[in-house]
Every structure is written in C-alpha cells, then in structure tokens.
Amino acid sequence: MDAFGSTTPSALTAFIRSSDQSASNQAHSLPYRALAAQVIHNLQFQHDWTALHIRTKSPVSSSSLPRPLISGLPPHRIYIHPDDQVKMLKNGVDEESLPLEREWVLPTHLKEKWSLRQFADIFDAIDEVPQSSDDDHMSRGNDEGNTEEGAPPSKRTGGKRVLLAIVGDDSTIVYYIMHEGIVKPRQN
C-alpha cells in the first residue's frame, strides 16, 4: 500500500519494473537501465514512437554495448540529409511520402561528462540503421515499420547517426541529432 492508500502501482512504476525485470542482459548498471527506461517511456507516450527496443549487445560484434541504447521508429522522419532535400525539391517529393527510418537513441544524463572516445565507441558498436528486431531487446509498442522482418537495413545518406537523449534533473528530456563525422551543411 502506498501513501495514498492504493495497492496498484502507477503506470510509470509498472513500466519501469517490467523494463528492469525483462532486460535480457544485466551487464549494465541500474542507473543506465533506469535512464533507458525513462527515455523509452518518453518516446512511446509523449512522442508516439513505435517498435521501441532496448539494445544491450552490439549488432556489429555481438559484444556488450558500452551502455544500453534504444532503437525505434519515430512517427515521422527526424532528419533528411541536405543532398536528399535537394533531390526532393527537384522532383517535387513531399516529406510525408518518404518511408519512416528506424533510429538509434542514446540515453544520457545532463551531468554526465562525455569524451570523443566514448562517442566513437558508441558509433563503432552500431550499424548505420538499427535492425527491426533481434534476440537482444525489450520491445515497447507495435513493431511496424518499412522493413521486412530479418531484412537487412537500408543504407542512408550521411552515415551513422544517433538521437542523443539528454535527461535533466527535473526529468525533462531534450533530443539532439548526432552524426558520426562531419555532415555537409545545407546550402540556401
């Protein structure tokens, strides 16, 4: 029984408990797993992402990732490479007609200190586009997307990228797109 006389846990408490119990790899510390659960909850319930998976093993080497990552399908494209934008304008293609792309999400805390080496380790451990599913995940939401089950991920213009999810002390989450290497700026 909680302080309010209820014996039923809140939806968020139940979500975090199920995340922790169903994590297939306990190699990562509890704070990293809790951070990933908090971000996946935000993506699913605040930003309408689907096919969310917490990944603990590298798809490249099958070794443990430096920390848990999330892969998922946003409700719309979060990034269009400048070269692709030019092609779309020339051909009259609308952004809504583009297929969705799976994205990597890196949960971090605002007070963490990151080095270029740590970011390089993350990029070295991931594929350009996350697979739709594998044996190492905890799924949240529907696994719908633009790829067939088991099909190899497609190549995308611009190389590897992650969505950096930065969680503040007040639980606010801010997202930034981070690319491996340098990305050509858009020309006006």
Accessible surface in RSA format (square Angstrom, percent):
REM  Atomic radii and reference values for relative SASA: ProtOr
REM  Chains: A
REM  Algorithm: Lee & Richards
REM  Probe-radius: 1.40
REM  Slices: 20
REM RES _ NUM      All-atoms   Total-Side   Main-Chain    Non-polar    All polar
REM                ABS   REL    ABS   REL    ABS   REL    ABS   REL    ABS   REL
RES MET A   1   177.00  91.7 103.59  68.6  73.41 174.8  75.05  63.8 101.95 135.1
RES ASP A   2    72.12  50.5  52.67  52.4  19.45  46.0  42.93 101.0  29.19  29.1
RES ALA A   3   105.04  96.6  55.90  86.3  49.15 111.8  69.49  97.9  35.56  94.2
RES PHE A   4   189.87  95.0 154.25  95.5  35.62  92.7 161.96  98.2  27.91  79.9
RES GLY A   5    44.68  55.1   0.00   N/A  44.68  55.1  22.92  62.9  21.77  48.8
RES SER A   6    48.53  41.0  38.28  51.1  10.24  23.6  32.93  70.1  15.60  21.9
RES THR A   7   105.33  74.9  75.59  76.6  29.74  70.9  50.05  67.2  55.27  83.6
RES THR A   8   102.36  72.8  90.19  91.4  12.17  29.0  61.56  82.7  40.81  61.7
RES PRO A   9    61.85  45.1  40.94  37.3  20.91  76.0  51.71  42.7  10.14  63.0
RES SER A  10    66.39  56.1  48.96  65.3  17.43  40.2  55.19 117.5  11.20  15.7
RES ALA A  11    87.03  80.0  66.32 102.3  20.71  47.1  74.53 105.0  12.50  33.1
RES LEU A  12    81.45  45.4  79.38  56.8   2.07   5.2  79.38  55.7   2.07   5.6
RES THR A  13    50.37  35.8  46.49  47.1   3.87   9.2  24.41  32.8  25.96  39.3
RES ALA A  14    45.48  41.8  38.96  60.1   6.52  14.8  42.12  59.3   3.36   8.9
RES PHE A  15    16.29   8.1  11.02   6.8   5.27  13.7  15.77   9.6   0.52   1.5
RES ILE A  16    62.48  35.6  62.31  46.4   0.17   0.4  62.31  44.9   0.17   0.5
RES ARG A  17   133.01  55.8 129.78  66.2   3.22   7.7  46.68  63.8  86.33  52.3
RES SER A  18    41.65  35.2  38.00  50.7   3.65   8.4  39.56  84.2   2.09   2.9
RES SER A  19     6.21   5.2   3.67   4.9   2.54   5.8   3.79   8.1   2.42   3.4
RES ASP A  20    51.86  36.3  45.53  45.3   6.33  15.0  13.24  31.2  38.62  38.5
RES GLN A  21   150.98  84.4 116.66  85.3  34.32  81.7  46.76  99.5 104.21  79.0
RES SER A  22    59.06  49.9  38.35  51.2  20.70  47.7  47.03 100.2  12.02  16.8
RES ALA A  23    22.28  20.5  10.01  15.4  12.27  27.9  13.42  18.9   8.86  23.5
RES SER A  24    79.79  67.4  35.65  47.6  44.13 101.7  41.82  89.1  37.96  53.2
RES ASN A  25    26.40  18.2  22.83  22.1   3.57   8.6   8.32  20.0  18.08  17.5
RES GLN A  26    96.33  53.9  72.56  53.0  23.77  56.6  60.54 128.9  35.79  27.1
RES ALA A  27    73.55  67.6  28.29  43.7  45.26 103.0  41.30  58.2  32.24  85.4
RES HIS A  28    11.50   6.3   7.86   5.5   3.64   9.3  10.70  11.0   0.80   0.9
RES SER A  29    57.86  48.9  43.66  58.3  14.20  32.7  48.57 103.4   9.29  13.0
RES LEU A  30   101.92  56.8  97.84  70.0   4.08  10.3  97.84  68.7   4.08  11.0
RES PRO A  31    94.15  68.6  82.73  75.4  11.42  41.5  89.78  74.1   4.37  27.2
RES TYR A  32    79.63  37.2  77.62  44.2   2.01   5.2  37.53  28.2  42.10  51.9
RES ARG A  33    39.79  16.7  35.17  17.9   4.63  11.0  13.42  18.3  26.37  16.0
RES ALA A  34    40.84  37.6  35.61  55.0   5.23  11.9  39.04  55.0   1.81   4.8
RES LEU A  35    17.64   9.8  15.40  11.0   2.24   5.6  16.97  11.9   0.67   1.8
RES ALA A  36     0.17   0.2   0.17   0.3   0.00   0.0   0.17   0.2   0.00   0.0
RES ALA A  37     1.72   1.6   1.72   2.6   0.00   0.0   1.72   2.4   0.00   0.0
RES GLN A  38    52.21  29.2  50.71  37.1   1.50   3.6  21.75  46.3  30.46  23.1
RES VAL A  39     0.00   0.0   0.00   0.0   0.00   0.0   0.00   0.0   0.00   0.0
RES ILE A  40     0.00   0.0   0.00   0.0   0.00   0.0   0.00   0.0   0.00   0.0
RES HIS A  41    39.96  21.8  39.96  27.8   0.00   0.0  22.99  23.7  16.96  19.7
RES ASN A  42    29.18  20.1  27.80  26.9   1.38   3.3   4.69  11.3  24.49  23.7
RES LEU A  43     1.96   1.1   1.96   1.4   0.00   0.0   1.96   1.4   0.00   0.0
RES GLN A  44    38.66  21.6  31.35  22.9   7.31  17.4   6.74  14.3  31.92  24.2
RES PHE A  45   110.63  55.3  85.58  53.0  25.05  65.2  88.26  53.5  22.37  64.0
RES GLN A  46   125.97  70.4  98.66  72.1  27.32  65.0  20.25  43.1 105.72  80.2
RES HIS A  47    79.20  43.3  71.35  49.6   7.85  20.1  49.57  51.1  29.63  34.5
RES ASP A  48    96.94  67.9  87.80  87.4   9.14  21.6  21.24  50.0  75.70  75.5
RES TRP A  49    12.01   4.8   8.98   4.3   3.03   7.1   1.04   0.6  10.97  17.8
RES THR A  50    32.93  23.4  32.93  33.4   0.00   0.0  29.15  39.1   3.78   5.7
RES ALA A  51     0.00   0.0   0.00   0.0   0.00   0.0   0.00   0.0   0.00   0.0
RES LEU A  52     0.00   0.0   0.00   0.0   0.00   0.0   0.00   0.0   0.00   0.0
RES HIS A  53     1.75   1.0   1.75   1.2   0.00   0.0   1.75   1.8   0.00   0.0
RES ILE A  54    18.72  10.7  16.48  12.3   2.24   5.4  16.48  11.9   2.24   6.1
RES ARG A  55     6.09   2.6   6.09   3.1   0.00   0.0   2.21   3.0   3.88   2.4
RES THR A  56     5.55   3.9   5.55   5.6   0.00   0.0   5.55   7.5   0.00   0.0
RES LYS A  57    97.18  47.4  93.57  57.4   3.62   8.6  36.64  33.0  60.55  64.5
RES SER A  58     3.48   2.9   0.86   1.2   2.61   6.0   0.76   1.6   2.72   3.8
RES PRO A  59    48.75  35.5  12.20  11.1  36.55 132.9  23.08  19.1  25.67 159.5
RES VAL A  60    84.74  55.8  52.63  47.6  32.11  77.4  56.05  48.7  28.69  77.8
RES SER A  61    71.59  60.5  41.50  55.4  30.08  69.3  45.72  97.4  25.87  36.2
RES SER A  62    85.38  72.1  70.23  93.7  15.15  34.9  34.70  73.9  50.68  71.0
RES SER A  63    62.73  53.0  53.01  70.8   9.72  22.4  48.46 103.2  14.27  20.0
RES SER A  64    58.84  49.7  35.87  47.9  22.97  52.9  32.66  69.5  26.18  36.7
RES LEU A  65     3.79   2.1   0.00   0.0   3.79   9.5   0.00   0.0   3.79  10.2
RES PRO A  66    69.57  50.7  36.20  33.0  33.38 121.3  49.53  40.9  20.04 124.5
RES ARG A  67    12.43   5.2  12.43   6.3   0.00   0.0   4.22   5.8   8.22   5.0
RES PRO A  68     2.04   1.5   1.42   1.3   0.63   2.3   1.42   1.2   0.63   3.9
RES LEU A  69     0.00   0.0   0.00   0.0   0.00   0.0   0.00   0.0   0.00   0.0
RES ILE A  70     0.00   0.0   0.00   0.0   0.00   0.0   0.00   0.0   0.00   0.0
RES SER A  71     0.23   0.2   0.23   0.3   0.00   0.0   0.04   0.1   0.19   0.3
RES GLY A  72     0.00   0.0   0.00   N/A   0.00   0.0   0.00   0.0   0.00   0.0
RES LEU A  73     3.12   1.7   2.37   1.7   0.75   1.9   2.37   1.7   0.75   2.0
RES PRO A  74     1.29   0.9   0.56   0.5   0.72   2.6   0.56   0.5   0.72   4.5
RES PRO A  75    63.98  46.6  34.25  31.2  29.73 108.1  42.88  35.4  21.10 131.2
RES HIS A  76   111.36  60.9 110.12  76.5   1.24   3.2  80.81  83.3  30.56  35.6
RES ARG A  77    38.32  16.1  28.65  14.6   9.67  23.0   3.81   5.2  34.51  20.9
RES ILE A  78    43.57  24.8  20.12  15.0  23.45  56.5  25.25  18.2  18.32  49.7
RES TYR A  79    41.58  19.4  34.29  19.5   7.29  19.0  37.10  27.9   4.48   5.5
RES ILE A  80    18.52  10.5  11.54   8.6   6.99  16.8  12.68   9.1   5.85  15.9
RES HIS A  81    14.86   8.1  12.73   8.8   2.14   5.5   4.65   4.8  10.21  11.9
RES PRO A  82    12.59   9.2  12.42  11.3   0.17   0.6  12.56  10.4   0.03   0.2
RES ASP A  83    47.62  33.4  44.39  44.2   3.23   7.6  13.27  31.2  34.35  34.3
RES ASP A  84    34.05  23.9  33.38  33.2   0.67   1.6  11.94  28.1  22.11  22.1
RES GLN A  85    48.71  27.2  47.33  34.6   1.39   3.3  18.29  38.9  30.42  23.1
RES VAL A  86    69.95  46.0  69.42  62.8   0.52   1.3  69.89  60.7   0.05   0.1
RES LYS A  87   120.75  58.9 119.37  73.2   1.38   3.3  76.34  68.7  44.41  47.3
RES MET A  88    26.14  13.5  24.86  16.5   1.28   3.1  25.15  21.4   0.99   1.3
RES LEU A  89   151.38  84.3 128.93  92.2  22.45  56.4 131.54  92.4  19.84  53.4
RES LYS A  90   166.61  81.3 128.09  78.6  38.52  91.7  85.07  76.6  81.55  86.9
RES ASN A  91   111.22  76.7  80.11  77.4  31.11  74.9  20.82  50.1  90.40  87.4
RES GLY A  92    68.79  84.8   0.00   N/A  68.79  84.8  36.74 100.8  32.05  71.8
RES VAL A  93    60.65  39.9  44.70  40.5  15.95  38.4  49.30  42.8  11.35  30.8
RES ASP A  94    85.20  59.7  77.14  76.8   8.06  19.1  34.92  82.2  50.28  50.1
RES GLU A  95    77.36  44.4  71.75  54.3   5.62  13.4  16.19  31.3  61.17  49.9
RES GLU A  96   150.26  86.3 118.15  89.4  32.11  76.5  68.10 131.7  82.17  67.1
RES SER A  97    79.04  66.8  42.52  56.7  36.53  84.1  50.29 107.1  28.76  40.3
RES LEU A  98    37.35  20.8  27.32  19.5  10.03  25.2  27.67  19.4   9.68  26.0
RES PRO A  99    74.23  54.1  62.72  57.2  11.51  41.9  74.23  61.3   0.00   0.0
RES LEU A 100    55.32  30.8  53.06  38.0   2.26   5.7  53.06  37.3   2.26   6.1
RES GLU A 101    25.00  14.4  22.59  17.1   2.40   5.7  10.69  20.7  14.30  11.7
RES ARG A 102     6.40   2.7   5.06   2.6   1.34   3.2   2.41   3.3   3.99   2.4
RES GLU A 103     1.58   0.9   1.58   1.2   0.00   0.0   0.00   0.0   1.58   1.3
RES TRP A 104     3.29   1.3   3.29   1.6   0.00   0.0   3.29   1.8   0.00   0.0
RES VAL A 105     0.00   0.0   0.00   0.0   0.00   0.0   0.00   0.0   0.00   0.0
RES LEU A 106     0.21   0.1   0.21   0.2   0.00   0.0   0.21   0.1   0.00   0.0
RES PRO A 107     2.35   1.7   2.05   1.9   0.31   1.1   2.05   1.7   0.31   1.9
RES THR A 108     3.86   2.7   3.86   3.9   0.00   0.0   1.78   2.4   2.08   3.2
RES HIS A 109    50.55  27.6  47.01  32.7   3.54   9.1  33.05  34.1  17.50  20.4
RES LEU A 110   116.32  64.8  98.38  70.4  17.94  45.1  99.65  70.0  16.67  44.9
RES LYS A 111   143.93  70.2 123.41  75.7  20.52  48.8  82.41  74.2  61.52  65.5
RES GLU A 112    53.44  30.7  32.60  24.7  20.84  49.6  31.31  60.6  22.13  18.1
RES LYS A 113   185.94  90.7 163.05 100.0  22.89  54.5 113.04 101.7  72.90  77.7
RES TRP A 114    58.67  23.5  23.24  11.2  35.43  83.2  24.08  12.8  34.60  56.1
RES SER A 115    53.33  45.1  45.37  60.5   7.96  18.3  47.75 101.7   5.58   7.8
RES LEU A 116   155.65  86.7 147.41 105.5   8.24  20.7 147.70 103.7   7.96  21.4
RES ARG A 117   142.77  59.9 136.31  69.5   6.47  15.4  78.49 107.3  64.29  39.0
RES GLN A 118    79.27  44.3  77.18  56.4   2.09   5.0  26.00  55.3  53.27  40.4
RES PHE A 119    28.99  14.5  28.99  18.0   0.00   0.0  28.99  17.6   0.00   0.0
RES ALA A 120    34.99  32.2  29.64  45.7   5.35  12.2  34.44  48.5   0.55   1.5
RES ASP A 121    57.16  40.0  52.77  52.5   4.39  10.4  12.08  28.4  45.08  45.0
RES ILE A 122     1.26   0.7   1.26   0.9   0.00   0.0   1.26   0.9   0.00   0.0
RES PHE A 123     7.96   4.0   7.96   4.9   0.00   0.0   7.96   4.8   0.00   0.0
RES ASP A 124    83.28  58.3  69.35  69.0  13.93  32.9  28.04  66.0  55.24  55.1
RES ALA A 125    15.29  14.1  10.97  16.9   4.32   9.8  15.29  21.5   0.00   0.0
RES ILE A 126     0.07   0.0   0.00   0.0   0.07   0.2   0.00   0.0   0.07   0.2
RES ASP A 127    36.16  25.3  33.41  33.3   2.75   6.5   8.63  20.3  27.53  27.5
RES GLU A 128    30.60  17.6  25.88  19.6   4.72  11.2  11.67  22.6  18.93  15.5
RES VAL A 129    10.14   6.7   9.44   8.5   0.70   1.7   9.44   8.2   0.70   1.9
RES PRO A 130     1.77   1.3   0.00   0.0   1.77   6.4   0.14   0.1   1.62  10.1
RES GLN A 131    56.75  31.7  52.40  38.3   4.35  10.4  17.39  37.0  39.35  29.8
RES SER A 132     9.66   8.2   6.13   8.2   3.53   8.1   2.66   5.7   6.99   9.8
RES SER A 133    33.69  28.5  19.14  25.5  14.55  33.5   8.02  17.1  25.67  36.0
RES ASP A 134    55.39  38.8  39.47  39.3  15.91  37.6  36.81  86.6  18.58  18.5
RES ASP A 135   150.67 105.5 120.97 120.4  29.70  70.2  42.86 100.9 107.80 107.5
RES ASP A 136    12.36   8.7  10.93  10.9   1.43   3.4  10.93  25.7   1.43   1.4
RES HIS A 137    55.64  30.4  37.46  26.0  18.19  46.5  22.56  23.3  33.08  38.5
RES MET A 138    14.75   7.6  10.51   7.0   4.24  10.1  14.20  12.1   0.55   0.7
RES SER A 139    51.18  43.3  31.95  42.6  19.23  44.3  23.68  50.4  27.51  38.5
RES ARG A 140    49.67  20.9  47.13  24.0   2.54   6.1   7.04   9.6  42.63  25.8
RES GLY A 141    40.97  50.5   0.00   N/A  40.97  50.5  17.74  48.7  23.23  52.0
RES ASN A 142    97.64  67.3  91.88  88.8   5.77  13.9  15.39  37.0  82.25  79.5
RES ASP A 143    67.49  47.3  33.50  33.3  33.99  80.4  24.87  58.5  42.62  42.5
RES GLU A 144    94.51  54.3  88.18  66.7   6.33  15.1  38.21  73.9  56.29  46.0
RES GLY A 145    42.64  52.6   0.00   N/A  42.64  52.6   7.43  20.4  35.22  78.9
RES ASN A 146    73.83  50.9  35.31  34.1  38.52  92.7  27.64  66.5  46.19  44.6
RES THR A 147    43.73  31.1  21.76  22.1  21.97  52.3  25.37  34.1  18.36  27.7
RES GLU A 148   138.21  79.4 133.75 101.2   4.46  10.6  53.16 102.8  85.05  69.4
RES GLU A 149   119.61  68.7  91.73  69.4  27.88  66.4  65.18 126.1  54.44  44.4
RES GLY A 150    70.26  86.6   0.00   N/A  70.26  86.6  38.16 104.7  32.10  71.9
RES ALA A 151    34.77  32.0  23.24  35.9  11.53  26.2  29.11  41.0   5.66  15.0
RES PRO A 152   111.91  81.6  98.38  89.7  13.54  49.2 101.89  84.1  10.02  62.3
RES PRO A 153    38.63  28.2  20.04  18.3  18.59  67.6  21.65  17.9  16.97 105.5
RES SER A 154    71.84  60.7  59.99  80.1  11.85  27.3  48.67 103.6  23.17  32.5
RES LYS A 155   174.11  84.9 148.76  91.3  25.35  60.4 104.68  94.2  69.43  74.0
RES ARG A 156    19.90   8.4   4.67   2.4  15.23  36.3  11.95  16.3   7.95   4.8
RES THR A 157    53.66  38.2  38.62  39.1  15.04  35.8  27.27  36.6  26.39  39.9
RES GLY A 158    30.37  37.5   0.00   N/A  30.37  37.5  14.18  38.9  16.20  36.3
RES GLY A 159    27.00  33.3   0.00   N/A  27.00  33.3  22.54  61.9   4.46  10.0
RES LYS A 160    43.53  21.2  42.00  25.8   1.53   3.6  24.61  22.2  18.92  20.2
RES ARG A 161     5.42   2.3   5.40   2.8   0.02   0.1   0.94   1.3   4.48   2.7
RES VAL A 162     1.08   0.7   0.44   0.4   0.65   1.6   1.06   0.9   0.02   0.1
RES LEU A 163    12.72   7.1  12.37   8.9   0.35   0.9  12.37   8.7   0.35   0.9
RES LEU A 164    21.47  12.0  21.47  15.4   0.00   0.0  21.47  15.1   0.00   0.0
RES ALA A 165     0.00   0.0   0.00   0.0   0.00   0.0   0.00   0.0   0.00   0.0
RES ILE A 166    36.09  20.5  35.17  26.2   0.92   2.2  35.17  25.3   0.92   2.5
RES VAL A 167     3.96   2.6   3.96   3.6   0.00   0.0   3.96   3.4   0.00   0.0
RES GLY A 168    12.73  15.7   0.00   N/A  12.73  15.7   8.92  24.5   3.82   8.5
RES ASP A 169    99.06  69.4  63.38  63.1  35.68  84.4  39.78  93.6  59.28  59.1
RES ASP A 170   112.58  78.9  80.53  80.2  32.05  75.8  49.88 117.4  62.70  62.5
RES SER A 171    68.24  57.7  55.39  73.9  12.85  29.6  25.67  54.7  42.57  59.6
RES THR A 172    74.72  53.1  65.42  66.3   9.29  22.1  56.14  75.4  18.57  28.1
RES ILE A 173    24.70  14.1   2.71   2.0  22.00  53.0   2.71   2.0  22.00  59.7
RES VAL A 174    67.89  44.7  64.72  58.6   3.16   7.6  67.89  59.0   0.00   0.0
RES TYR A 175    51.77  24.2  27.54  15.7  24.23  63.0  27.54  20.7  24.23  29.9
RES TYR A 176   125.72  58.7 122.16  69.5   3.56   9.3  84.68  63.6  41.04  50.6
RES ILE A 177    64.74  36.8  37.08  27.6  27.66  66.7  37.08  26.7  27.66  75.1
RES MET A 178    50.48  26.1  46.81  31.0   3.67   8.7  50.48  42.9   0.00   0.0
RES HIS A 179    35.93  19.6  20.16  14.0  15.77  40.3  18.20  18.8  17.73  20.6
RES GLU A 180    76.57  44.0  60.51  45.8  16.06  38.2  25.74  49.8  50.84  41.5
RES GLY A 181    61.86  76.3   0.00   N/A  61.86  76.3  36.88 101.2  24.97  55.9
RES ILE A 182   175.59  99.9 140.65 104.8  34.94  84.2 144.08 103.8  31.51  85.5
RES VAL A 183    38.34  25.2  19.54  17.7  18.80  45.3  21.89  19.0  16.45  44.6
RES LYS A 184   106.25  51.8  95.88  58.8  10.37  24.7  64.07  57.7  42.19  44.9
RES PRO A 185   104.38  76.1  94.20  85.9  10.18  37.0 104.18  86.0   0.20   1.3
RES ARG A 186   149.38  62.7 127.25  64.9  22.13  52.7  33.04  45.2 116.34  70.5
RES GLN A 187   151.95  85.0 125.25  91.5  26.69  63.6  40.64  86.5 111.31  84.4
RES ASN A 188   177.26 122.2 100.36  97.0  76.90 185.2  67.55 162.6 109.71 106.0
END  Absolute sums over single chains surface
CHAIN  1 A    10754.5       8259.9       2494.6       6202.6       4551.9
END  Absolute sums over all chains
TOTAL         10754.5       8259.9       2494.6       6202.6       4551.9
